[in-house]
Amino acid sequence: MVFDQQLQEQIIRAAQSEPKTVQQQFLKLMEESGEAAQAYLASIKASGNGYKQLDINDTKEELADTLLVVLAILVKLDCQPSELKELLQKKTQKWLDHQTKSK
């Protein structure tokens, strides 16, 4: 899962021109997370959600929306691509280390 340079630049431009504040973006993140959860519940026909006629592709789309909001928040917090890469490497290693410890 790698963003090419052109897409990365496009995401940064969109995030920089986003008029919402960081606080408003956090609320948007909660909204998008809820929509992703709702789409997933509907896709697995969970009780009370089957009528929505959503499938796993809808879930993926909502998760992509969530990811874009997270990236927009990081841009607003002046997180540079190189810093994000370092953070992701660090957090991924921590995640893997915890998985190894729990086995």
C-alpha positions in Angstrom: 0.0 0.0 0.0 2.1 2.9 -1.3 1.0 6.3 -2.5 2.8 7.4 -5.6 4.3 11.0 -5.6 1.4 12.4 -7.7 -1.3 11.0 -5.4 0.6 12.1 -2.3 0.9 15.7 -3.6 -2.8 15.7 -4.6 -3.8 14.5 -1.1 -1.6 17.2 0.5 -3.1 19.9 -1.7 -6.6 18.8 -0.9 -5.8 18.7 2.8 -4.3 22.1 2.8 -7.3 23.7 1.0 -9.7 22.0 3.4 -11.5 24.7 5.4 -12.3 22.6 8.4 -10.2 23.1 11.5 -8.4 20.2 13.1 -11.1 20.0 15.7 -13.8 19.8 13.0 -11.7 17.2 11.2 -11.6 15.0 14.3 -15.4 15.1 14.3 -15.4 14.3 10.6 -13.2 11.3 11.4 -15.7 10.0 13.9 -18.5 10.4 11.3 -16.5 8.5 8.7 -15.6 5.8 11.1 -19.2 5.3 11.9 -20.1 5.1 8.2 -17.4 2.5 7.7 -18.7 0.4 10.6 -22.2 0.7 9.3 -21.2 -0.4 5.8 -19.3 -3.4 7.3 -22.3 -4.4 9.5 -24.6 -4.2 6.5 -22.2 -6.1 4.3 -22.2 -9.0 6.7 -25.9 -8.8 7.1 -25.7 -8.1 10.9 -29.0 -7.9 12.7 -30.8 -4.7 11.8 -28.4 -3.7 9.0 -29.1 -6.0 6.1 -31.7 -3.7 4.5 -29.1 -1.2 3.7 -27.8 -3.2 0.7 -24.2 -2.4 1.3 -21.3 -4.7 0.5 -17.6 -5.0 1.2 -16.8 -2.6 -1.6 -18.9 0.1 0.2 -16.9 -0.7 3.4 -13.6 -0.2 1.5 -14.8 3.1 0.1 -15.8 4.3 3.6 -12.5 3.2 5.0 -10.7 5.1 2.2 -12.7 8.2 3.3 -11.6 7.6 6.9 -8.0 7.3 5.7 -8.2 10.6 3.8 -9.5 12.4 6.9 -6.7 11.0 9.0 -4.2 12.2 6.3 -5.8 15.6 6.2 -5.4 15.9 10.0 -1.8 15.0 9.8 -1.2 17.6 7.1 -3.0 20.2 9.2 -0.6 19.2 12.1 2.3 19.9 9.7 3.3 16.2 9.5 5.7 15.9 6.6 5.7 12.8 4.4 9.1 11.8 5.7 7.9 12.2 9.3 4.8 10.1 8.5 7.0 7.4 7.0 9.1 7.3 10.2 6.0 7.2 12.4 4.4 4.4 10.4 7.6 2.4 10.5 8.0 2.9 14.3 4.3 2.1 15.0 4.3 -1.0 12.7 7.4 -2.4 14.4 5.7 -1.8 17.8 2.6 -3.5 16.6 4.6 -6.5 15.3 6.6 -6.7 18.6 3.3 -6.8 20.6 2.0 -9.6 18.4 5.2 -11.6 19.0 4.9 -11.1 22.8 1.3 -12.3 22.9 2.1 -15.7 21.2 
